[in-house]
Amino acid sequence: MPKVLLTDKFLQTHLSCPDGKRRTEYCDTRIPGLYIEVRSSSPGGGTYYLRYKDATGKTCHKKIGRTDEISLANARNQAKTLKAEIQLGADPCAEARRRKEVPNWNTFFTDLYLPYARQHKRSWKGDQVMHRHYISDEFGRLPINRFRKDAVVAFHNRLRESGLAPATADHYVKLIRRALNLAVEWDMIPTNPVARITLFNADNRIERFLSQEELQKLLHTLDTVDARRRTVAMVVKFLLFTGARVDEALQARWADIDRKNRTWTIQAANSKSKRRRSIPLNDAAMAILDQLRTRNRSEWLFTSSRKARDGSGGRERMTSINKVWQQIRVDAGLPTLRLHDLRHNYASMLVNSGRTLYEVQQILGHSDSKVTERYAHLSTATLQDAANSAGEYVKQVTGK
């Protein structure tokens, strides 16, 4: 690193590398720290840099510009300004380092978001699928501080045009938005550029309520299944009589059942809302419990035919009933009936029996009353009966 007094003449005649070297530096004796880097691949020109130490004592190099773009006098003036700022505590290379440290989407999603989601989100596997199917190809190499609202809006529209349902397309944007919100929370980016993207918000709620005839057909089928499908039939009836979600029922323990007070406590770890709640058990639900053979034999209400791996001789917890359910609903003549429809049906029975939406919300465990409001229209018959009672009262008083 030869030290020389840089002059315009020197720049015109001496900007070359010594034989056998790929690069060299010519350090200015007038402005300490200012130097020109010259590479063998481009003789006759170079790049101005300022060498300095940051607050930690680390040597840094701030690029000022190429010799064919700015004059020596201009480079010296910029170097003086930078040195003054450094004396006041500034670090000219800090912003560039921050930009280099910001990960791209693939790295951020895999190394930071996904481990966090595994601990805080039950549907993290769905996030992984969405990332793999579309988001990685579209934004995988993009640094997370380079996301633009218009690019994500265009991606959102293309998903819809490709044939995805509006709600499904919305899920992709929600995932990106949630992930970038966490990046803001973790001080990796200053703001979330996709925070206010308008979603399609299509009303895709499917309401499937059983008629009395359909309910009778389903119950008859559940009561007459063969022994191989008996446990699954009991699970289905338990869902029908409690309004619980499938995973909640399959993770139910006998320790959570209070037979004296006729309640079933769903622990926060098993609840979609992450909140502990209790479900009152009606006579039909209690009858199901009385028929289960797992009491005093297993910690779980519903077990599979597989032996537990702990060597206890007991049975493993049942984890899925979908395959057998497909057979049962076909046998009942209800091939499109979903397990979640049983929850809707339970809610409809509550509303049509005169229970308030608040009561329905508490029993079903809805964290937001807006979710429960989908059943408001079911109370029409109940309200009509209430209105008719006023008319009956008038008849009694007037005799007309």
C-alpha positions in Angstrom: 0.0 0.0 0.0 2.3 2.8 -1.2 1.7 6.2 0.3 1.8 9.0 -2.2 0.5 12.6 -2.7 -2.4 12.0 -5.0 -2.5 14.5 -7.9 -4.4 14.7 -11.1 -1.2 13.9 -13.0 -0.6 10.8 -10.8 -4.1 9.6 -11.6 -3.5 10.0 -15.3 -0.2 8.1 -15.4 0.2 5.8 -12.4 -3.1 3.9 -11.8 -1.9 0.4 -12.5 -1.0 -2.7 -10.6 2.6 -3.8 -10.1 3.4 -7.0 -12.1 2.1 -10.1 -10.5 -0.5 -8.4 -8.3 -4.3 -8.4 -8.9 -4.9 -5.2 -6.9 -3.1 -2.4 -5.1 -3.9 0.7 -3.1 -2.5 4.2 -3.4 -2.9 6.0 -0.1 -3.2 9.8 0.0 -0.7 11.6 2.2 -2.8 14.7 2.4 -6.0 13.1 3.7 -5.2 10.2 6.0 -7.5 7.2 5.3 -8.3 8.2 1.7 -7.0 5.8 -0.9 -7.5 4.6 -4.5 -8.0 0.9 -5.1 -6.7 -0.2 -8.5 -7.3 -3.6 -10.0 -5.3 -5.3 -12.7 -8.4 -6.0 -14.6 -9.1 -2.3 -15.2 -5.8 -0.4 -15.4 -5.9 3.4 -15.8 -8.8 3.8 -13.3 -9.7 3.0 -9.8 -12.1 3.6 -6.9 -11.8 6.1 -4.0 -12.3 4.7 -0.5 -12.0 6.1 3.0 -10.5 3.7 5.5 -11.6 4.2 9.1 -12.3 2.4 12.4 -15.8 2.0 13.8 -16.9 2.3 17.4 -15.8 -1.3 18.1 -12.3 -0.7 16.6 -13.1 -2.7 13.4 -11.5 -1.4 10.2 -14.1 -0.3 7.7 -14.0 0.9 4.1 -16.4 3.4 2.7 -16.7 3.6 -1.0 -16.7 7.2 -2.3 -16.7 6.7 -6.1 -14.7 5.9 -9.2 -11.9 8.1 -10.5 -13.6 8.5 -13.8 -16.8 9.7 -12.1 -15.6 12.2 -9.5 -12.6 14.4 -9.3 -9.8 14.1 -6.8 -10.8 17.4 -5.2 -14.4 16.2 -4.8 -13.2 12.9 -3.4 -11.1 14.7 -0.8 -14.0 17.0 0.2 -16.2 13.9 0.7 -13.5 12.2 2.7 -13.2 15.2 5.0 -17.0 15.3 5.5 -17.1 11.6 6.3 -14.2 11.9 8.8 -16.0 14.7 10.6 -19.2 12.6 10.8 -17.2 9.7 12.1 -15.7 11.9 14.8 -19.2 12.7 15.9 -20.1 9.0 16.2 -21.5 8.2 12.8 -20.7 5.0 11.0 -21.0 5.4 7.2 -20.9 1.7 6.5 -23.6 0.8 9.1 -26.5 1.1 6.7 -24.8 -1.0 4.1 -24.1 -3.7 6.7 -27.7 -3.7 7.8 -28.8 -4.2 4.2 -26.5 -7.1 3.8 -27.7 -8.6 7.1 -31.4 -8.6 6.0 -32.3 -12.1 4.9 -34.3 -13.0 1.9 -37.8 -14.5 2.2 -36.7 -18.2 2.0 -34.0 -17.7 4.7 -36.3 -15.7 7.0 -39.2 -18.1 6.6 -37.2 -21.3 7.2 -34.8 -20.1 9.9 -37.0 -17.6 11.8 -40.7 -17.7 11.0 -41.2 -21.4 10.8 -39.6 -22.2 14.2 -41.7 -19.5 15.8 -44.9 -20.7 14.1 -44.3 -24.3 15.3 -44.5 -23.0 18.8 -47.4 -20.6 18.4 -49.6 -21.7 15.6 -51.4 -25.0 15.1 -51.7 -24.6 11.4 -48.0 -24.0 10.8 -47.9 -27.0 8.5 -50.4 -25.2 6.2 -48.0 -22.2 6.2 -45.2 -24.5 5.1 -47.3 -25.8 2.2 -48.3 -22.3 1.0 -44.6 -21.3 1.2 -43.6 -24.3 -0.9 -46.4 -24.1 -3.4 -46.3 -20.5 -4.5 -44.6 -18.0 -2.2 -41.1 -19.4 -2.4 -41.0 -19.3 -6.2 -42.4 -15.8 -6.3 -40.5 -14.1 -3.5 -38.0 -16.6 -2.2 -34.8 -14.7 -3.2 -36.2 -11.3 -2.4 -34.8 -9.6 0.8 -37.6 -9.0 3.2 -36.9 -5.3 3.2 -37.5 -5.2 -0.5 -41.1 -6.4 -0.5 -43.4 -3.9 -2.3 -47.2 -3.6 -2.0 -47.8 -3.6 -5.7 -45.9 -6.8 -6.2 -47.8 -8.6 -3.5 -51.1 -7.3 -4.9 -50.2 -8.6 -8.3 -49.3 -12.0 -6.8 -52.7 -12.0 -4.9 -54.6 -11.4 -8.2 -52.6 -14.0 -10.1 -53.5 -16.6 -7.5 -57.2 -15.8 -7.9 -56.9 -15.9 -11.7 -55.1 -19.3 -11.5 -58.3 -20.8 -10.1 -57.7 -20.6 -6.4 -60.8 -19.7 -4.3 -60.8 -16.1 -3.1 -60.4 -17.2 0.6 -57.5 -19.4 -0.3 -55.8 -16.6 -2.2 -56.3 -14.4 0.9 -54.5 -16.9 3.1 -51.3 -16.4 1.1 -51.4 -12.7 1.6 -52.2 -13.2 5.3 -49.2 -15.4 5.7 -46.9 -12.9 4.1 -48.4 -10.1 6.1 -48.1 -12.0 9.4 -44.5 -13.0 8.7 -43.5 -9.4 7.9 -45.3 -8.1 11.0 -43.0 -10.4 13.0 -40.0 -9.1 11.1 -41.1 -5.6 12.2 -41.6 -6.8 15.7 -38.1 -8.3 15.7 -36.6 -5.0 14.4 -35.5 -6.5 11.2 -37.4 -4.1 9.0 -38.9 -0.7 9.9 -42.4 -1.1 8.5 -44.6 -3.8 6.8 -45.2 -2.7 3.2 -48.1 -5.2 2.8 -50.0 -4.3 6.0 -52.9 -2.7 4.3 -53.5 -4.9 1.2 -57.2 -5.3 0.5 -58.3 -8.9 0.7 -61.1 -10.5 -1.4 -62.9 -11.4 1.8 -65.4 -13.7 0.0 -68.1 -15.2 2.2 -67.2 -18.9 1.8 -68.9 -20.1 4.9 -70.8 -23.3 4.3 -73.8 -23.9 6.5 -75.1 -27.5 6.3 -77.9 -28.2 8.8 -79.5 -31.6 9.2 -83.2 -32.0 8.7 -85.0 -34.2 11.2 -85.1 -37.0 8.6 -81.4 -36.7 8.0 -80.6 -36.6 11.7 -82.6 -39.8 12.2 -80.8 -41.5 9.3 -77.4 -40.5 10.7 -78.2 -41.6 14.2 -79.6 -44.9 12.9 -76.4 -45.6 11.0 -74.2 -44.7 14.0 -76.2 -47.0 16.2 -76.0 -50.0 13.8 -72.3 -49.9 12.7 -70.2 -53.0 13.0 -67.8 -53.4 15.9 -64.8 -52.3 13.8 -66.3 -48.8 13.4 -68.0 -48.6 16.8 -65.4 -46.2 18.4 -65.6 -43.8 15.4 -69.4 -43.8 15.6 -69.1 -42.9 19.3 -66.8 -40.0 18.4 -69.3 -38.7 15.8 -72.2 -38.9 18.3 -70.0 -37.1 20.9 -69.4 -34.3 18.4 -73.1 -34.1 17.6 -74.1 -33.8 21.2 -71.3 -31.4 22.4 -70.6 -29.2 19.4 -66.9 -29.8 19.9 -64.2 -29.7 17.2 -62.8 -33.1 16.1 -59.3 -32.5 17.5 -60.8 -31.4 20.8 -62.7 -34.7 21.1 -59.8 -36.9 20.0 -57.6 -35.2 22.6 -60.1 -35.5 25.4 -58.9 -37.2 28.6 -61.0 -38.8 31.4 -59.2 -36.4 33.8 -61.0 -33.5 32.0 -64.5 -35.0 32.6 -66.4 -33.9 35.7 -69.2 -36.4 35.9 -70.7 -34.9 39.1 -71.0 -31.4 37.6 -71.6 -32.8 34.1 -68.8 -30.7 32.4 -65.9 -31.4 30.0 -63.0 -29.1 30.4 -61.0 -28.4 27.2 -57.5 -27.4 28.0 -56.0 -24.3 26.4 -53.4 -26.5 24.6 -56.2 -28.4 22.8 -58.4 -25.3 22.1 -58.3 -23.5 18.8 -58.7 -20.2 20.7 -55.8 -21.2 23.1 -58.2 -20.6 26.0 -59.4 -23.1 28.5 -63.2 -23.6 28.5 -65.8 -26.0 29.8 -68.6 -27.6 27.8 -71.8 -28.6 29.7 -72.6 -32.3 29.0 -76.2 -33.1 28.2 -77.9 -36.4 28.8 -77.0 -37.7 25.4 -73.3 -36.8 25.8 -73.3 -38.5 29.3 -74.8 -41.6 27.8 -71.9 -41.7 25.3 -69.4 -41.6 28.2 -71.2 -44.4 29.9 -70.8 -46.6 26.9 -67.1 -46.0 26.4 -64.9 -49.0 27.4 -61.8 -46.8 28.0 -62.8 -45.6 31.5 -60.2 -46.8 34.0 -58.3 -48.4 31.2 -56.8 -45.4 29.4 -56.3 -41.7 30.0 -58.0 -41.0 26.7 -61.7 -41.2 26.0 -61.2 -42.5 22.5 -58.5 -44.9 21.6 -57.4 -46.8 18.4 -56.8 -50.5 18.0 -53.0 -50.0 18.1 -51.2 -50.8 21.3 -49.4 -47.9 23.1 -45.7 -47.7 22.5 -44.9 -47.2 26.2 -45.3 -50.8 27.0 -48.3 -50.3 29.3 -50.5 -52.7 27.4 -53.0 -49.9 26.7 -54.1 -48.5 23.4 -52.9 -45.4 21.6 -55.0 -42.3 21.4 -57.2 -42.1 18.3 -55.8 -39.4 16.0 -58.0 -39.5 13.0 -61.5 -40.7 12.0 -61.7 -39.4 8.5 -61.4 -42.7 6.6 -64.2 -44.4 8.6 -66.3 -41.3 8.6 -66.3 -41.3 4.8 -67.9 -44.8 4.9 -70.4 -43.9 7.6 -71.8 -40.8 5.9 -72.2 -42.7 2.6 -74.0 -45.5 4.5 -76.3 -42.8 6.0 -77.1 -41.4 2.6 -75.3 -38.1 3.5 -72.2 -38.2 1.3 -71.5 -34.5 1.5 -71.9 -34.1 5.3 -68.7 -32.9 6.9 -67.7 -33.5 10.5 -67.6 -29.8 11.1 -71.3 -29.7 10.0 -72.1 -31.5 13.3 -70.8 -28.5 15.2 -73.0 -26.2 13.1 -76.0 -28.5 13.7 -75.4 -28.4 17.5 -75.4 -24.6 17.3 -78.6 -24.6 15.4 -80.3 -26.8 18.0 -79.2 -24.4 20.7 -80.5 -21.3 18.9 -83.8 -22.9 17.8 -84.3 -24.0 21.4 -84.3 -20.4 22.5 -80.7 -20.1 23.7 -79.0 -16.7 23.2 -76.1 -16.1 20.9 -74.0 -15.3 23.9 -74.7 -18.7 25.3 -73.9 -20.3 22.0 -70.6 -18.4 21.8 -69.5 -19.6 25.3 -70.4 -23.2 24.7 -68.7 -23.4 21.2 -65.7 -21.4 22.4 -65.8 -18.7 19.8 -63.3 -16.0 20.7 -65.1 -13.4 18.5 -68.9 -12.9 18.7 -68.9 -12.2 14.9 -68.3 -15.9 14.3 -71.4 -16.8 16.4 -73.5 -14.2 14.5 -73.7 -16.5 11.5 -76.4 -18.4 13.5 -78.5 -15.3 14.1 -80.9 -16.0 11.3 -81.7 -19.4 12.9 -83.5 -17.6 15.8 -86.2 -16.3 13.5 -88.6 -19.1 14.5 -87.9 -18.5 18.2 -88.4 -14.8 17.9 -91.7 -15.4 16.0 -92.9 -17.6 18.9 -92.0 -14.8 21.3 -93.9 -12.3 19.2 -96.9 -14.6 19.0 -96.9 -14.8 22.8 -97.7 -11.1 23.0 -100.6 -11.6 20.7 -101.9 -14.5 22.8 -101.6 -12.3 25.9 -103.8 -9.6 24.2 -106.4 -12.3 23.4 -106.5 -13.4 27.0 -107.0 -9.9 28.3 -109.6 -8.8 25.7 -111.2 -12.1 25.0 -110.9 -11.5 21.3 
